[in-house]
Amino acid sequence: MKKIMLVLFVVVMILGCTKEQATAEFADVTFSVDQSLLSEEYICSDIGISFYPPTGWERISSGLMTAITEKLKASQDTTGVTILPLDVFMDKEKSATCFISIFISEFPADETRKNYLNEIRIKNQDLSINEGTFAHNELDFYQLTFTKDDLITVKLIAANNEQKVFMIDYAVPSKYYEEELRTIESSIGTIKKTKNEIGLPGKTGS
């Protein structure tokens, strides 16, 4: 039952919701990173980025990852955009989750993001969303923060050097959000492009 609930939760988190922002301006933001709140560096060669997940948020098993992938395939939209999950880190005690995924699309990066947001907008019109943009470590991020089913999700969408669109979601039960906020901010502050996609030290996502 726990496995089924996690699979459903991750799918809902990825397919979240949003409201359109008229103009995207990416002001550079500097984060104060507390390294003591973070675990080892995670390198994802599939999208050419690295970051430090929160401490205690462990990478889930390959079996559970497969179940999430299969469930997500059945929930894809019809806009020519496919979301491919790459990894999930989870604090099992608090049910806090960090989800990394990549968009497979026939469209350019800007159009891919627009299609994704439009599809979600059509499907979800009942949530209050805080939306913004920022730039950090030479990456331009769209950020969405919303509450659904007593979970607060921070959703980050950006594109790498090859214009591959990727997404990182942090989701925490409302009762733990204030406690985990500093940790999430520190983790976000470590997201950066990798110099090369292969052969770097640390944990890799492929």
Backbone as a chain_set.jsonl record, in Angstrom:
{"seq": "MKKIMLVLFVVVMILGCTKEQATAEFADVTFSVDQSLLSEEYICSDIGISFYPPTGWERISSGLMTAITEKLKASQDTTGVTILPLDVFMDKEKSATCFISIFISEFPADETRKNYLNEIRIKNQDLSINEGTFAHNELDFYQLTFTKDDLITVKLIAANNEQKVFMIDYAVPSKYYEEELRTIESSIGTIKKTKNEIGLPGKTGS", "coords": {"N": [[0.835, -1.209, 0.0], [1.977, 1.245, 0.803], [3.863, 1.591, -1.197], [2.218, 1.891, -3.469], [0.885, 4.266, -2.813], [3.027, 6.09, -2.796], [3.809, 6.038, -5.489], [1.483, 7.089, -6.751], [1.453, 9.59, -5.548], [3.811, 10.821, -6.526], [3.237, 11.007, -9.267], [1.036, 12.782, -9.229], [2.362, 14.99, -8.203], [4.179, 15.654, -10.25], [2.428, 16.242, -12.317], [1.237, 18.454, -11.375], [0.032, 21.811, -11.111], [-0.566, 25.053, -12.587], [-0.486, 28.658, -13.185], [-0.653, 31.041, -15.794], [2.125, 33.128, -16.476], [2.679, 36.418, -17.437], [5.07, 37.677, -18.382], [8.361, 36.46, -18.529], [11.0, 37.045, -16.546], [14.315, 36.745, -15.624], [15.813, 37.207, -12.85], [18.965, 37.324, -11.286], [19.731, 35.179, -8.594], [21.152, 34.702, -5.416], [21.96, 32.082, -3.264], [22.103, 31.248, 0.183], [23.887, 28.709, 1.191], [23.67, 26.001, 3.356], [25.779, 23.639, 3.999], [25.802, 21.588, 5.831], [23.256, 20.637, 5.973], [22.885, 19.022, 3.859], [23.311, 16.132, 1.688], [25.506, 13.834, -0.077], [26.985, 14.927, -3.204], [24.987, 14.773, -6.089], [25.106, 13.678, -9.357], [23.727, 14.1, -12.461], [24.01, 12.725, -15.407], [22.336, 12.531, -17.56], [21.04, 14.953, -17.907], [23.019, 16.748, -17.528], [23.562, 18.143, -15.107], [24.271, 18.918, -11.636], [23.634, 18.504, -8.111], [23.079, 18.873, -4.539], [21.221, 16.716, -2.695], [18.834, 16.976, 0.056], [19.979, 16.075, 3.337], [19.474, 12.787, 4.559], [17.485, 12.222, 2.791], [16.961, 9.652, 0.885], [17.968, 7.832, -2.04], [15.532, 6.156, -3.949], [14.541, 2.682, -4.443], [15.332, 0.702, -7.401], [13.215, -0.854, -8.263], [10.914, 0.436, -7.267], [11.226, 2.82, -8.591], [10.81, 2.006, -11.221], [8.094, 1.329, -11.095], [6.964, 3.85, -10.656], [7.67, 5.101, -13.044], [6.201, 3.612, -14.94], [3.583, 4.152, -14.112], [3.505, 6.873, -14.559], [3.74, 7.022, -17.335], [1.222, 6.291, -18.14], [-0.166, 8.531, -17.551], [0.459, 10.659, -19.141], [0.345, 13.747, -21.024], [-1.142, 15.072, -24.076], [0.358, 16.682, -25.723], [2.661, 16.325, -27.172], [4.753, 16.182, -25.463], [6.73, 14.306, -23.343], [7.271, 13.181, -20.079], [10.068, 12.034, -18.532], [10.951, 10.21, -15.814], [13.85, 10.35, -13.749], [15.203, 10.051, -11.264], [14.47, 9.598, -7.753], [14.563, 10.988, -4.552], [14.033, 10.363, -1.121], [12.746, 11.147, 2.106], [11.791, 8.904, 4.208], [10.653, 8.897, 6.732], [9.399, 11.37, 7.041], [7.996, 11.518, 4.727], [8.902, 13.189, 2.715], [9.937, 14.364, -0.475], [12.147, 14.401, -3.284], [12.181, 14.869, -6.65], [13.532, 14.091, -9.789], [13.38, 14.839, -13.197], [13.189, 14.562, -16.823], [12.246, 16.22, -19.849], [10.993, 14.846, -22.772], [10.716, 15.866, -25.973], [9.389, 16.985, -29.118], [9.614, 19.579, -29.689], [11.194, 22.905, -29.511], [12.982, 24.115, -26.557], [11.684, 26.347, -25.203], [9.091, 26.206, -26.244], [8.386, 23.684, -25.435], [8.247, 23.965, -22.632], [6.148, 25.806, -22.516], [4.03, 24.316, -23.645], [3.811, 22.275, -21.748], [3.087, 23.712, -19.404], [0.692, 24.874, -20.261], [-0.945, 22.632, -20.712], [-1.165, 21.574, -18.12], [-2.411, 23.732, -16.928], [-4.938, 23.676, -18.076], [-5.933, 21.308, -17.049], [-5.944, 21.675, -14.305], [-7.458, 23.83, -12.224], [-8.011, 24.658, -9.722], [-6.273, 25.272, -7.667], [-4.27, 27.388, -5.543], [-1.557, 29.148, -6.698], [1.838, 30.021, -6.309], [3.912, 31.682, -8.401], [7.017, 32.158, -10.045], [10.153, 33.417, -11.397], [13.682, 32.858, -11.716], [17.267, 33.285, -11.943], [20.142, 31.246, -11.657], [23.397, 30.126, -11.166], [23.905, 30.157, -13.954], [21.601, 29.09, -15.016], [18.22, 29.332, -16.005], [15.322, 29.486, -14.211], [11.938, 28.441, -13.922], [9.701, 28.728, -11.312], [7.323, 27.102, -9.343], [5.117, 27.079, -6.657], [2.968, 25.307, -4.62], [0.114, 24.095, -2.755], [-1.276, 20.957, -2.187], [-3.452, 18.404, -1.265], [-2.478, 18.424, 1.394], [0.236, 18.616, 0.984], [3.122, 20.481, 0.312], [4.521, 21.662, -2.585], [7.471, 22.461, -4.303], [8.3, 23.359, -7.403], [10.65, 23.226, -9.934], [11.648, 24.307, -13.115], [13.771, 24.11, -15.87], [16.256, 24.598, -18.498], [19.023, 22.861, -19.961], [22.44, 23.158, -21.255], [22.18, 21.954, -23.744], [19.655, 22.541, -24.363], [17.799, 20.83, -23.299], [14.917, 20.262, -21.517], [14.417, 20.152, -18.062], [13.203, 19.043, -14.825], [12.93, 19.644, -11.361], [11.453, 18.575, -8.458], [10.506, 19.392, -5.188], [8.811, 18.061, -2.517], [6.908, 18.32, 0.399], [5.207, 17.332, 3.361], [2.78, 19.533, 4.742], [3.029, 20.051, 7.511], [5.706, 19.738, 8.034], [6.982, 21.6, 6.522], [8.023, 24.227, 7.164], [10.087, 23.468, 8.819], [11.725, 22.122, 7.022], [12.299, 23.976, 5.079], [14.647, 25.611, 5.011], [16.527, 23.669, 4.403], [15.674, 22.807, 1.87], [16.018, 25.177, 0.403], [18.793, 25.397, 0.571], [19.554, 23.132, -0.851], [18.51, 23.721, -3.423], [20.149, 25.858, -3.985], [22.513, 24.639, -4.717], [22.256, 23.597, -7.237], [23.6, 23.149, -10.393], [25.211, 23.434, -13.646], [27.03, 20.709, -15.071], [30.493, 20.33, -15.925], [31.28, 18.45, -17.832], [29.364, 15.764, -19.188], [29.947, 13.194, -18.48], [31.989, 11.092, -16.431], [32.504, 12.458, -14.094], [33.102, 12.916, -10.549], [31.215, 11.527, -7.754], [27.726, 10.679, -6.999], [25.962, 9.246, -9.635], [23.247, 9.695, -11.955], [22.689, 7.927, -13.939]], "CA": [[0.0, 0.0, 0.0], [2.86, 2.397, 0.855], [4.462, 1.724, -2.524], [1.183, 2.418, -4.361], [0.635, 5.658, -2.45], [4.162, 6.897, -3.238], [3.718, 6.124, -6.947], [0.412, 8.023, -7.079], [1.86, 10.914, -5.073], [4.807, 11.38, -7.437], [2.546, 11.353, -10.51], [0.276, 14.004, -8.959], [3.317, 16.069, -8.004], [4.716, 16.035, -11.548], [1.369, 16.796, -13.141], [0.725, 19.538, -10.539], [-0.788, 22.812, -11.761], [0.065, 26.365, -12.69], [-1.197, 29.754, -13.84], [0.256, 31.657, -16.755], [2.796, 34.37, -16.121], [2.704, 37.186, -18.678], [6.435, 37.904, -18.83], [9.355, 35.73, -17.746], [12.253, 37.754, -16.362], [15.117, 35.888, -14.764], [16.759, 37.959, -12.023], [19.946, 36.438, -10.659], [19.5, 34.978, -7.166], [22.228, 34.03, -4.679], [21.45, 31.321, -2.134], [23.002, 30.953, 1.3], [23.834, 27.245, 1.287], [24.168, 25.357, 4.576], [26.198, 22.319, 3.534], [25.536, 20.591, 6.871], [21.892, 20.137, 5.783], [22.84, 18.317, 2.589], [24.025, 14.86, 1.575], [26.544, 13.828, -1.1], [26.649, 15.485, -4.504], [24.341, 13.888, -7.06], [25.372, 14.127, -10.717], [22.823, 13.486, -13.428], [24.612, 12.883, -16.724], [21.275, 12.625, -18.564], [20.689, 16.353, -18.15], [24.197, 17.582, -17.376], [23.523, 18.997, -13.914], [24.539, 18.287, -10.347], [23.166, 19.226, -6.923], [23.153, 18.114, -3.294], [19.905, 16.487, -2.082], [18.814, 17.132, 1.514], [20.474, 14.941, 4.102], [18.422, 11.879, 5.012], [16.597, 11.916, 1.668], [17.685, 8.583, 0.224], [17.554, 7.418, -3.382], [14.618, 5.022, -3.839], [14.968, 1.465, -5.127], [15.066, 0.64, -8.839], [11.882, -1.429, -8.438], [9.925, 1.487, -7.042], [11.406, 3.778, -9.669], [10.144, 1.436, -12.394], [6.649, 1.45, -10.885], [6.625, 5.259, -10.862], [7.798, 5.374, -14.477], [5.073, 3.0, -15.64], [2.378, 4.892, -13.749], [3.579, 8.182, -15.193], [3.483, 6.84, -18.76], [-0.226, 6.22, -18.342], [-0.767, 9.827, -17.196], [1.053, 11.707, -19.95], [-0.568, 14.601, -21.785], [-1.191, 14.808, -25.521], [0.932, 17.857, -26.373], [3.954, 16.005, -27.752], [5.742, 16.25, -24.397], [6.763, 13.151, -22.456], [8.108, 13.391, -18.896], [10.807, 10.823, -18.193], [11.536, 10.292, -14.471], [15.232, 9.886, -13.691], [15.538, 9.621, -9.901], [13.685, 10.124, -6.638], [15.144, 10.919, -3.213], [12.907, 10.43, -0.196], [12.835, 10.993, 3.555], [10.654, 8.022, 4.467], [10.037, 9.231, 8.015], [8.548, 12.553, 6.878], [7.361, 11.442, 3.396], [9.383, 14.302, 1.905], [10.427, 13.776, -1.712], [12.777, 15.194, -4.331], [11.985, 14.108, -7.887], [14.258, 14.66, -10.932], [12.846, 14.298, -14.445], [13.553, 15.246, -18.062], [11.176, 16.286, -20.838], [11.286, 14.393, -24.125], [9.773, 16.64, -26.772], [9.732, 17.278, -30.501], [9.613, 21.023, -29.812], [12.275, 23.62, -28.824], [12.822, 24.174, -25.1], [10.666, 27.322, -24.785], [7.776, 25.701, -26.614], [8.143, 22.524, -24.577], [7.779, 24.471, -21.338], [4.831, 26.416, -22.718], [3.059, 23.234, -23.828], [3.64, 21.595, -20.458], [2.335, 24.572, -18.499], [-0.667, 25.032, -20.78], [-1.69, 21.393, -20.479], [-1.454, 21.519, -16.687], [-3.365, 24.807, -16.64], [-6.256, 23.222, -18.498], [-6.384, 20.2, -16.204], [-5.991, 22.057, -12.884], [-7.849, 25.229, -12.068], [-8.582, 24.796, -8.382], [-5.252, 25.489, -6.647], [-3.608, 28.688, -5.47], [-0.173, 28.923, -7.089], [2.826, 31.095, -6.314], [4.771, 31.447, -9.559], [8.077, 33.143, -10.232], [11.313, 33.004, -12.179], [14.967, 33.346, -11.217], [18.456, 32.725, -12.567], [21.152, 30.827, -10.683], [24.443, 29.278, -11.757], [23.736, 30.161, -15.41], [20.369, 28.382, -15.37], [16.998, 30.114, -15.83], [14.321, 28.615, -13.603], [10.543, 28.738, -13.597], [9.395, 28.117, -10.013], [5.927, 27.035, -8.932], [4.922, 26.548, -5.306], [1.536, 25.141, -4.374], [-0.284, 23.103, -1.754], [-2.322, 20.04, -2.638], [-3.557, 17.208, -0.418], [-1.632, 18.631, 2.568], [1.637, 18.591, 0.58], [3.619, 21.684, -0.343], [5.467, 21.304, -3.643], [8.265, 23.479, -4.986], [8.592, 22.772, -8.715], [11.614, 24.016, -10.691], [11.763, 23.883, -14.505], [14.844, 24.834, -16.546], [16.836, 23.905, -19.654], [20.475, 22.797, -19.867], [23.183, 23.706, -22.395], [21.685, 21.36, -24.98], [18.243, 22.914, -24.433], [16.928, 19.783, -22.781], [14.146, 20.778, -20.38], [14.36, 19.237, -16.921], [12.382, 19.511, -13.7], [13.228, 19.127, -10.022], [10.346, 18.842, -7.533], [10.635, 19.098, -3.758], [7.47, 18.015, -1.929], [6.994, 18.071, 1.841], [3.951, 17.537, 4.075], [2.664, 20.902, 5.263], [3.457, 20.168, 8.913], [7.166, 19.74, 8.101], [7.534, 22.499, 5.508], [8.861, 25.266, 7.773], [11.278, 22.788, 9.333], [12.558, 21.68, 5.904], [12.464, 25.045, 4.101], [16.064, 26.002, 4.917], [17.215, 22.566, 3.731], [15.303, 22.854, 0.454], [16.688, 26.341, -0.176], [20.218, 25.061, 0.44], [19.673, 22.166, -1.942], [18.298, 24.462, -4.67], [21.321, 26.705, -4.192], [23.653, 23.868, -5.231], [21.994, 23.126, -8.602], [24.489, 23.783, -11.37], [25.588, 22.636, -14.807], [28.3, 20.001, -14.967], [31.435, 20.712, -16.976], [31.022, 17.456, -18.868], [28.242, 14.919, -18.782], [30.411, 11.868, -18.073], [33.303, 10.98, -15.84], [32.677, 13.307, -12.916], [32.938, 12.182, -9.303], [29.938, 11.667, -7.061], [26.683, 9.742, -7.391], [25.418, 9.585, -10.93], [21.861, 9.302, -12.145], [22.496, 7.013, -15.052]], "C": [[0.87, 1.261, 0.0], [3.473, 2.676, -0.505], [3.463, 2.349, -3.495], [0.949, 3.89, -4.085], [1.769, 6.56, -2.917], [4.112, 7.093, -4.746], [2.668, 7.161, -7.352], [0.79, 9.444, -6.701], [2.824, 11.579, -6.047], [4.167, 11.804, -8.749], [1.757, 12.648, -10.346], [1.214, 15.191, -8.836], [3.854, 16.573, -9.345], [3.667, 16.72, -12.399], [0.637, 17.933, -12.451], [-0.247, 20.507, -11.135], [-0.075, 24.136, -11.775], [-0.888, 27.397, -13.259], [-0.186, 30.494, -14.696], [0.838, 32.949, -16.21], [3.043, 35.152, -17.398], [4.111, 37.342, -19.229], [7.4, 37.174, -17.923], [10.643, 36.538, -17.706], [13.048, 37.013, -15.304], [16.17, 36.715, -14.032], [17.696, 36.98, -11.322], [19.74, 36.396, -9.141], [20.69, 34.235, -6.567], [21.644, 33.355, -3.449], [22.533, 31.181, -1.07], [22.882, 29.463, 1.6], [24.443, 26.767, 2.597], [24.494, 23.91, 4.219], [25.912, 21.227, 4.558], [24.138, 19.983, 6.74], [21.767, 19.233, 4.562], [23.661, 17.037, 2.602], [25.086, 14.967, 0.486], [26.046, 14.428, -2.408], [26.054, 14.404, -5.409], [24.571, 14.478, -8.442], [24.469, 13.368, -11.674], [23.364, 13.736, -14.829], [23.56, 13.014, -17.819], [20.913, 14.064, -18.892], [21.854, 17.298, -17.883], [24.137, 18.562, -16.234], [23.967, 18.198, -12.695], [23.91, 19.133, -9.25], [23.295, 18.314, -5.725], [21.737, 17.935, -2.728], [19.975, 16.728, -0.57], [19.332, 15.887, 2.224], [19.313, 14.099, 4.608], [17.407, 11.539, 3.931], [17.327, 10.908, 0.785], [17.107, 8.258, -1.149], [16.674, 6.174, -3.276], [15.124, 3.848, -4.675], [14.615, 1.504, -6.61], [13.677, 0.075, -9.117], [10.783, -0.4, -8.281], [10.014, 2.545, -8.131], [10.719, 3.298, -10.951], [8.638, 1.573, -12.288], [6.182, 2.882, -11.114], [6.649, 5.596, -12.344], [6.607, 4.837, -15.251], [3.772, 3.739, -15.357], [2.342, 6.237, -14.457], [3.291, 8.086, -16.688], [1.991, 6.847, -19.054], [-0.916, 7.553, -18.083], [-0.254, 10.971, -18.05], [-0.012, 12.511, -20.693], [-0.467, 14.281, -23.279], [-0.564, 15.948, -26.316], [2.264, 17.569, -27.049], [5.085, 16.101, -26.751], [5.619, 15.013, -23.514], [7.701, 13.448, -21.295], [8.74, 12.07, -18.509], [11.417, 10.976, -16.805], [12.935, 9.691, -14.451], [15.61, 9.361, -12.316], [14.603, 10.26, -8.894], [14.475, 9.936, -5.355], [14.019, 11.139, -2.216], [13.345, 10.306, 1.26], [11.608, 10.196, 3.969], [9.932, 8.375, 5.76], [9.046, 10.385, 7.866], [7.746, 12.522, 5.573], [7.678, 12.676, 2.564], [10.121, 13.734, 0.698], [11.067, 14.807, -2.621], [12.78, 14.347, -5.598], [12.693, 14.825, -9.033], [13.735, 14.013, -12.205], [13.295, 15.134, -15.629], [12.372, 15.204, -19.016], [11.698, 15.781, -22.186], [10.245, 15.035, -25.038], [10.301, 16.85, -28.183], [9.876, 18.777, -30.731], [10.863, 21.639, -29.172], [11.95, 23.788, -27.344], [11.715, 25.118, -24.655], [9.258, 26.819, -25.085], [7.385, 24.492, -25.774], [7.601, 22.961, -23.223], [6.378, 25.054, -21.458], [3.751, 25.347, -22.861], [2.759, 22.524, -22.516], [2.772, 22.424, -19.515], [0.896, 24.749, -18.963], [-1.523, 23.803, -20.511], [-2.088, 21.259, -19.013], [-2.509, 22.554, -16.315], [-4.795, 24.39, -16.97], [-6.812, 22.187, -17.524], [-6.6, 20.597, -14.747], [-6.294, 23.539, -12.735], [-8.31, 25.546, -10.643], [-7.55, 25.096, -7.293], [-4.698, 26.902, -6.697], [-2.108, 28.477, -5.675], [0.652, 30.187, -6.902], [3.816, 30.785, -7.424], [5.812, 32.539, -9.673], [9.172, 32.592, -11.118], [12.566, 33.541, -11.503], [16.097, 32.686, -11.999], [19.462, 32.378, -11.475], [22.12, 29.878, -11.36], [24.239, 29.073, -13.264], [22.566, 29.283, -15.882], [19.181, 29.304, -15.095], [15.873, 29.193, -15.374], [12.938, 29.253, -13.605], [10.266, 28.025, -12.278], [7.901, 28.219, -9.723], [5.875, 26.448, -7.534], [3.427, 26.48, -5.035], [1.301, 24.06, -3.329], [-1.415, 22.255, -2.311], [-2.284, 18.795, -1.763], [-2.577, 17.262, 0.747], [-0.148, 18.468, 2.257], [1.992, 19.917, -0.079], [4.706, 21.276, -1.327], [6.158, 22.544, -4.186], [8.754, 22.837, -6.278], [9.494, 23.72, -9.499], [11.755, 23.447, -12.098], [12.813, 24.751, -15.185], [15.308, 24.037, -17.76], [18.359, 23.951, -19.54], [21.135, 23.361, -21.121], [22.685, 23.189, -23.737], [20.195, 21.642, -25.183], [17.315, 21.739, -24.136], [16.224, 20.341, -21.542], [14.111, 19.723, -19.285], [13.578, 19.874, -15.791], [12.856, 18.848, -12.413], [12.091, 19.558, -9.107], [10.76, 18.483, -6.114], [9.22, 19.12, -3.183], [7.564, 17.558, -0.478], [5.608, 18.232, 2.453], [3.933, 18.902, 4.757], [3.225, 21.054, 6.672], [4.977, 20.191, 9.07], [7.795, 20.836, 7.231], [8.456, 23.564, 6.112], [10.165, 24.678, 8.275], [12.258, 22.447, 8.2], [12.892, 22.802, 4.917], [13.927, 25.452, 3.919], [16.869, 24.932, 4.171], [16.933, 22.595, 2.227], [15.997, 24.024, -0.239], [18.176, 26.058, -0.391], [20.435, 24.107, -0.725], [19.515, 22.861, -3.295], [19.532, 25.304, -5.01], [22.528, 25.972, -4.748], [23.438, 23.37, -6.66], [22.886, 23.886, -9.58], [24.715, 22.853, -12.557], [26.891, 21.906, -14.51], [29.194, 20.393, -16.136], [31.368, 19.739, -18.149], [29.929, 16.561, -18.352], [28.694, 13.584, -18.237], [31.752, 12.013, -17.358], [33.543, 11.889, -14.67], [32.472, 12.501, -11.65], [31.568, 12.386, -8.716], [28.945, 10.631, -7.548], [26.084, 10.177, -8.72], [24.003, 9.054, -11.076], [21.659, 8.406, -13.328], [23.687, 6.089, -15.18]], "O": [[0.567, 2.228, -0.698], [3.594, 3.828, -0.923], [3.822, 3.242, -4.262], [0.825, 4.683, -5.018], [1.521, 7.671, -3.384], [4.35, 8.198, -5.233], [2.932, 8.013, -8.199], [0.492, 10.391, -7.429], [2.679, 12.761, -6.36], [4.514, 12.852, -9.294], [1.8, 13.516, -11.217], [0.9, 16.283, -9.311], [3.97, 17.781, -9.553], [3.97, 17.669, -13.121], [-0.445, 18.336, -12.878], [-1.287, 20.08, -11.636], [0.908, 24.329, -11.06], [-1.963, 27.06, -13.755], [0.996, 30.562, -14.36], [0.152, 33.749, -15.574], [3.573, 34.595, -18.36], [4.326, 37.156, -20.427], [7.289, 37.246, -16.699], [11.306, 36.698, -18.731], [12.537, 36.693, -14.231], [17.28, 36.902, -14.529], [17.266, 35.939, -10.826], [19.595, 37.432, -8.492], [21.176, 33.26, -7.14], [20.916, 33.982, -2.68], [23.714, 31.018, -1.377], [21.898, 29.014, 2.189], [25.589, 27.087, 2.913], [23.604, 23.062, 4.146], [25.793, 20.057, 4.192], [23.86, 18.936, 7.324], [20.683, 18.735, 4.261], [24.577, 16.873, 3.407], [25.524, 16.07, 0.156], [24.847, 14.438, -2.687], [26.553, 13.281, -5.48], [24.267, 15.647, -8.677], [24.456, 12.137, -11.688], [23.2, 14.826, -15.377], [23.848, 13.546, -18.891], [20.524, 14.369, -20.019], [21.703, 18.514, -17.998], [24.606, 19.694, -16.361], [24.029, 16.969, -12.723], [23.68, 20.329, -9.43], [23.584, 17.126, -5.866], [21.116, 18.917, -2.32], [21.058, 16.689, 0.015], [19.136, 14.769, 1.748], [18.29, 14.633, 5.036], [16.561, 10.667, 4.127], [18.217, 11.281, 0.021], [15.905, 8.395, -1.38], [17.038, 5.228, -2.578], [16.02, 4.001, -5.505], [13.721, 2.239, -7.029], [13.028, 0.469, -10.086], [9.836, -0.364, -9.066], [8.998, 3.102, -8.546], [10.121, 4.093, -11.676], [7.971, 1.895, -13.271], [5.123, 3.104, -11.701], [5.764, 6.289, -12.846], [6.063, 5.522, -16.117], [2.954, 3.932, -16.256], [1.287, 6.688, -14.902], [2.66, 8.98, -17.25], [1.554, 7.348, -20.09], [-2.107, 7.702, -18.358], [-0.497, 12.135, -17.731], [-1.113, 12.026, -20.955], [0.211, 13.335, -23.68], [-0.924, 16.157, -27.474], [2.942, 18.508, -27.465], [6.254, 16.101, -27.135], [4.542, 14.708, -23.001], [8.817, 13.922, -21.511], [8.045, 11.103, -18.196], [12.318, 11.796, -16.626], [13.179, 8.65, -15.06], [16.272, 8.329, -12.212], [14.02, 11.316, -9.142], [14.998, 8.853, -5.097], [13.153, 11.99, -2.423], [14.191, 9.482, 1.605], [10.511, 10.745, 4.07], [8.723, 8.171, 5.869], [7.983, 10.381, 8.487], [6.913, 13.397, 5.336], [6.838, 13.155, 1.802], [10.845, 12.745, 0.819], [10.599, 15.941, -2.721], [13.319, 13.24, -5.613], [12.491, 16.022, -9.237], [13.651, 12.788, -12.294], [13.728, 16.275, -15.466], [11.585, 14.258, -18.994], [12.729, 16.245, -22.673], [9.048, 14.786, -24.9], [11.511, 16.886, -28.409], [10.218, 19.208, -31.832], [11.529, 20.979, -28.375], [10.804, 23.627, -26.924], [10.889, 24.747, -23.822], [8.345, 26.987, -24.276], [6.215, 24.297, -25.444], [6.622, 22.404, -22.726], [5.525, 24.821, -20.601], [2.68, 25.46, -22.266], [1.608, 22.212, -22.211], [1.837, 21.906, -18.902], [-0.022, 24.772, -18.142], [-2.687, 23.919, -20.127], [-3.216, 20.874, -18.703], [-3.389, 22.292, -15.495], [-5.735, 24.708, -16.241], [-8.004, 22.186, -17.213], [-7.351, 19.936, -14.03], [-5.477, 24.391, -13.083], [-8.925, 26.583, -10.399], [-7.905, 25.168, -6.117], [-4.66, 27.533, -7.753], [-1.466, 27.732, -4.933], [0.232, 31.28, -7.281], [4.483, 29.751, -7.397], [5.524, 33.71, -9.426], [9.123, 31.436, -11.539], [12.521, 34.554, -10.805], [15.901, 31.653, -12.639], [19.617, 33.111, -10.498], [21.712, 28.94, -12.045], [24.381, 27.963, -13.777], [22.558, 28.8, -17.014], [19.142, 29.98, -14.067], [15.518, 28.238, -16.066], [12.784, 30.443, -13.329], [10.568, 26.84, -12.144], [7.3, 29.287, -9.845], [6.516, 25.434, -7.257], [2.708, 27.466, -5.199], [2.168, 23.229, -3.058], [-2.393, 22.779, -2.844], [-1.225, 18.205, -1.546], [-1.919, 16.269, 1.055], [0.647, 18.211, 3.161], [1.252, 20.416, -0.926], [5.686, 20.629, -0.957], [5.514, 23.548, -4.491], [9.531, 21.883, -6.249], [9.147, 24.882, -9.706], [11.958, 22.244, -12.264], [12.764, 25.978, -15.094], [14.814, 22.94, -18.019], [18.924, 24.945, -19.084], [20.467, 23.971, -21.955], [22.755, 23.89, -24.746], [19.555, 21.058, -26.058], [16.199, 21.662, -24.65], [16.879, 20.837, -20.625], [13.817, 18.555, -19.539], [13.32, 21.078, -15.791], [13.145, 17.652, -12.382], [11.794, 20.746, -8.988], [11.298, 17.404, -5.868], [8.505, 20.108, -3.351], [8.206, 16.555, -0.164], [4.894, 19.173, 2.105], [4.948, 19.362, 5.282], [3.832, 22.076, 6.991], [5.488, 20.611, 10.108], [9.018, 20.978, 7.211], [9.561, 23.775, 5.612], [11.22, 25.303, 8.173], [13.473, 22.479, 8.395], [13.694, 22.593, 4.006], [14.389, 25.617, 2.79], [17.778, 25.25, 3.403], [17.842, 22.427, 1.414], [16.509, 23.873, -1.348], [18.746, 26.437, -1.415], [21.386, 24.257, -1.492], [20.299, 22.617, -4.212], [19.905, 25.439, -6.175], [23.476, 26.609, -5.206], [24.346, 22.777, -7.242], [22.915, 25.117, -9.584], [24.448, 21.654, -12.488], [27.749, 22.415, -13.79], [28.705, 20.746, -17.21], [31.394, 20.147, -19.31], [29.604, 16.609, -17.166], [27.908, 12.892, -17.589], [32.535, 12.921, -17.637], [34.693, 12.083, -14.276], [31.747, 11.505, -11.661], [30.837, 13.294, -9.113], [29.266, 9.803, -8.401], [25.74, 11.345, -8.902], [23.61, 8.094, -10.413], [20.513, 8.146, -13.694], [23.715, 5.237, -16.068]]}, "num_chains": 1, "name": "protein.A"}
